Structures are given as structure tokens and as C-alpha cells.
Amino acid sequence: MTSKEWRDQSREYERSYPNSYLVHYPGMSVTDEVAEMTIKDFERLDEYSTSVPTGVFLGKCWKARVSDGQTDEWYLRWYGWPKNGNQGDASINTRKITIVTNATRMIRAELRRLEGDPV
């Protein structure tokens, strides 16, 4: 499958299963270290703690619980573009999940505004 065919197939799958794609979580904030989301978004994510979802499509996301034997932590994972362009080598990106409230977001936006940063 060419990379163009893969992108097209990913878009078609996204239309059929919107809750499985990052672009359908506009309130989610993903940085290099963490994925901030509301409890509502967290609950919408499918869980794959002991496996990965079938169908490797760009942007397809899920949550996974990782345990060290004493504590459990939740992570957002999603399929990303492979460096070599081969669908079978898609990267799996991972960020620790932090649950935030809408009030928290409003306070942060106001602090950025007061500091002169664009919101």
C-alpha cells in the first residue's frame, strides 16, 4: 500500500469511527510530555491496556493503564507516521494522561492573558 493510499484509508476509517481519532478531541491538549483532557474525553477513549488496537491508521488513539505493581497510571497512545513511510512500521506515541477541569483551563487561559501571551 502506498503512503497516499494509507492516508486515504486512514481518513475513511476516521469518518466511520470518530471517537478513535485525536482530531475528534478538540479539548485535549497534547504536549511533548503530557496529554491533558477532561474526564469526559478520558471516558470516551477505548482502552487497550494489554494489547494494541487492530487497524493501524494515522491518528488512531486509545488509553492504556500501566502498572508498576504499586501504582497505576494512564497513558494516551496513538499511531503516528513511521519514519520509513511503511504502514507496518507505524510509530506508537505515548503521553501520560492528566485529567483537568474546564475551570482549570479557564484559569490557565486567564493567567496567560494577564502575562501577555496569546490565548
Residue frames relative to the residue before (quaternion, step in Angstrom):
aa qw qx qy qz dx dy dz
M 1.0000 0.0000 0.0000 0.0000 0.00 0.00 0.00
T 0.4032 -0.7094 0.5205 0.2515 3.57 -0.87 0.90
S 0.6325 -0.5336 0.3836 0.4099 3.58 -1.21 0.34
K 0.6104 0.5331 -0.3580 0.4638 3.62 1.08 -0.60
E 0.6485 0.5041 -0.3180 0.4735 3.61 0.95 -0.82
W 0.6422 0.5252 -0.3209 0.4570 3.56 1.02 -0.79
R 0.6407 0.5101 -0.3180 0.4778 3.60 0.97 -0.87
D 0.6627 0.5024 -0.3049 0.4642 3.60 0.91 -0.90
Q 0.6602 0.4969 -0.3021 0.4753 3.58 0.95 -0.86
S 0.6192 0.5388 -0.3350 0.4627 3.60 1.06 -0.75
R 0.6578 0.5063 -0.3080 0.4649 3.60 0.95 -0.85
E 0.6463 0.5113 -0.3198 0.4676 3.59 0.99 -0.81
Y 0.6530 0.4990 -0.3121 0.4766 3.60 0.92 -0.84
E 0.6195 0.5573 -0.3301 0.4436 3.58 1.03 -0.82
R 0.6465 0.5162 -0.3194 0.4621 3.59 0.96 -0.83
S 0.6945 0.4780 -0.2709 0.4644 3.59 1.04 -0.75
Y 0.8034 0.1687 -0.0523 0.5686 3.60 1.07 -0.74
P 0.0746 -0.8645 0.4946 0.0498 3.62 0.58 1.10
N 0.6404 0.5399 -0.3468 0.4221 3.65 0.99 -0.63
S 0.6442 0.5325 -0.3165 0.4486 3.58 1.26 -0.22
Y 0.7123 0.4652 -0.2448 0.4651 3.62 1.24 0.01
L 0.5834 -0.6228 0.4107 0.3211 3.55 -0.96 0.93
V 0.6485 0.5505 -0.3346 0.4056 3.60 0.91 -0.82
H 0.6786 0.4727 -0.2918 0.4806 3.60 1.20 -0.34
Y 0.6235 0.4515 -0.3477 0.5352 3.56 1.27 0.51
P 0.0482 -0.8614 0.5044 0.0349 3.61 0.57 1.09
G 0.6619 0.5083 -0.3158 0.4514 3.61 1.15 -0.46
M 0.5571 0.6080 -0.3870 0.4125 3.57 1.28 -0.19
S 0.1566 -0.7734 0.6094 0.0767 3.55 -1.00 0.87
V 0.0503 -0.8070 0.5882 -0.0154 3.57 -0.60 1.17
T 0.0890 -0.7816 0.6171 0.0219 3.55 -0.76 1.12
D 0.7205 -0.4040 0.3156 0.4669 3.57 -1.26 -0.26
E 0.7698 0.3701 -0.1781 0.4885 3.59 1.19 -0.46
V 0.8334 0.1043 0.0175 0.5425 3.60 0.94 -0.82
A 0.2483 -0.7131 0.6304 0.1804 3.54 -1.34 0.41
E 0.1372 -0.7915 0.5930 0.0546 3.56 -0.51 1.20
M 0.1290 0.7888 -0.5889 0.1203 3.55 -0.89 0.95
T 0.5305 -0.5923 0.4912 0.3555 3.53 -1.28 0.30
I 0.6477 -0.5047 0.3882 0.4184 3.55 -1.26 0.32
K 0.5974 0.5707 -0.3572 0.4357 3.59 1.10 -0.67
D 0.6710 0.4722 -0.2969 0.4884 3.60 0.92 -0.87
F 0.6142 0.5546 -0.3414 0.4457 3.58 1.00 -0.82
E 0.6966 0.4785 -0.2734 0.4594 3.57 0.89 -0.94
R 0.6197 0.5538 -0.3395 0.4404 3.63 1.16 -0.53
L 0.6121 0.5816 -0.3524 0.4037 3.59 1.10 -0.66
D 0.4358 -0.6498 0.5515 0.2893 3.55 -1.08 0.74
E 0.3279 -0.7489 0.5429 0.1923 3.57 -1.13 0.65
Y 0.0503 0.7472 -0.6603 0.0560 3.52 -1.02 0.99
S 0.0153 0.8433 -0.5352 0.0473 3.57 0.33 1.25
T 0.7855 0.2878 -0.1559 0.5252 3.59 1.08 -0.61
S 0.7571 0.2192 -0.1576 0.5950 3.57 1.29 0.18
V 0.3727 -0.6629 0.5693 0.3124 3.56 -1.29 -0.26
P 0.5673 -0.6150 0.4078 0.3655 3.59 -1.07 0.59
T 0.4801 -0.6303 0.5191 0.3205 3.53 -1.18 0.58
G 0.7115 0.3968 -0.3199 0.4837 3.55 -1.19 0.35
V 0.0741 -0.8136 0.5767 -0.0022 3.56 -0.01 1.31
F 0.1466 0.7863 -0.5765 0.1673 3.55 -0.24 1.34
L 0.5891 -0.6052 0.4125 0.3414 3.56 -1.02 0.85
G 0.8359 0.2080 -0.1685 0.4792 3.57 -0.89 0.98
K 0.4566 0.6664 -0.4675 0.3590 3.59 1.23 -0.05
C 0.0592 -0.8408 0.5377 -0.0198 3.59 -0.70 1.08
W 0.0151 -0.7749 0.6318 -0.0084 3.52 -1.33 0.42
K 0.3867 -0.6790 0.5551 0.2852 3.57 -1.32 0.10
A 0.0865 -0.7810 0.6176 0.0325 3.53 -1.21 0.63
R 0.2944 -0.7336 0.5872 0.1741 3.55 -0.98 0.90
V 0.1002 -0.7838 0.6125 0.0182 3.55 -0.85 1.05
S 0.1109 -0.8082 0.5779 0.0217 3.56 -0.79 1.05
D 0.2480 -0.7479 0.5935 0.1640 3.54 -1.10 0.74
G 0.6670 -0.4896 0.2909 0.4803 3.58 1.28 0.29
Q 0.7622 0.2930 -0.1724 0.5508 3.57 1.20 -0.47
T 0.8002 0.0878 -0.0327 0.5924 3.57 0.99 -0.77
D 0.2973 -0.7184 0.6000 0.1886 3.52 -1.29 0.50
E 0.0370 -0.7710 0.6349 0.0320 3.55 -1.07 0.75
W 0.3425 -0.7367 0.5517 0.1886 3.54 -1.13 0.72
Y 0.1027 -0.7882 0.6061 0.0273 3.52 -1.11 0.84
L 0.3472 -0.6673 0.6167 0.2320 3.51 -1.23 0.67
R 0.0187 -0.7834 0.6212 -0.0040 3.56 -0.96 0.90
W 0.0585 0.7946 -0.6032 0.0375 3.55 -1.13 0.63
Y 0.5092 -0.6299 0.4962 0.3125 3.51 -1.26 0.58
G 0.1011 -0.7953 0.5972 0.0257 3.52 -0.92 0.99
W 0.6912 -0.4810 0.3562 0.4050 3.50 -1.36 0.18
P 0.3682 -0.7290 0.5267 0.2357 3.63 -0.78 0.96
K 0.5907 -0.6003 0.4069 0.3538 3.57 -1.07 0.68
N 0.7397 0.4022 -0.2355 0.4854 3.59 1.02 -0.73
G 0.5265 -0.6705 0.3931 0.3446 3.63 1.28 0.02
N 0.5497 0.6146 -0.3913 0.4086 3.59 1.29 -0.07
Q 0.4993 -0.6925 0.4361 0.2845 3.60 -0.63 1.14
G 0.6639 0.5298 -0.3052 0.4307 3.59 0.95 -0.82
D 0.7127 0.4136 -0.2442 0.5112 3.59 1.25 -0.33
A 0.2054 0.8086 -0.5271 0.1616 3.60 1.18 0.52
S 0.4329 -0.6808 0.5216 0.2775 3.54 -1.04 0.76
I 0.2335 -0.7127 0.6346 0.1865 3.55 -1.26 0.45
N 0.1871 -0.7951 0.5733 0.0647 3.54 -0.47 1.28
T 0.1142 -0.8083 0.5775 0.0101 3.57 -1.05 0.80
R 0.0529 0.7657 -0.6399 0.0378 3.55 -1.07 0.87
K 0.4965 -0.6323 0.5037 0.3161 3.58 -1.06 0.76
I 0.3641 -0.7412 0.5278 0.1990 3.58 -0.96 0.90
T 0.0582 -0.7465 0.6625 0.0209 3.51 -1.08 0.91
I 0.2920 -0.7515 0.5668 0.1692 3.57 -0.80 1.03
V 0.0319 -0.7875 0.6153 -0.0153 3.58 -0.88 1.01
T 0.3982 -0.6855 0.5514 0.2597 3.52 -1.27 0.42
N 0.6320 -0.5082 0.4062 0.4210 3.56 -1.25 0.26
A 0.6013 0.5568 -0.3610 0.4450 3.61 1.07 -0.66
T 0.6232 0.5347 -0.3339 0.4628 3.60 1.00 -0.81
R 0.6624 0.5051 -0.3043 0.4621 3.58 0.92 -0.88
M 0.6496 0.5154 -0.3181 0.4595 3.58 0.97 -0.83
I 0.6465 0.5108 -0.3193 0.4681 3.59 0.98 -0.82
R 0.6566 0.5052 -0.3161 0.4624 3.60 0.92 -0.86
A 0.6443 0.5152 -0.3222 0.4643 3.59 0.98 -0.84
E 0.6556 0.5009 -0.3134 0.4701 3.59 0.96 -0.81
L 0.6370 0.5182 -0.3288 0.4665 3.62 0.98 -0.77
R 0.6458 0.5039 -0.3229 0.4741 3.59 0.99 -0.82
R 0.6356 0.5274 -0.3286 0.4581 3.58 1.00 -0.83
L 0.6792 0.4958 -0.2920 0.4557 3.58 0.90 -0.92
E 0.6738 0.4745 -0.2821 0.4912 3.58 1.17 -0.63
G 0.5547 -0.6419 0.3757 0.3730 3.57 1.30 -0.07
D 0.4890 0.6436 -0.4471 0.3832 3.59 1.24 0.19
P 0.5059 -0.6194 0.4847 0.3543 3.60 -1.07 0.60
V 0.3863 -0.7357 0.5138 0.2134 3.56 -0.99 0.82
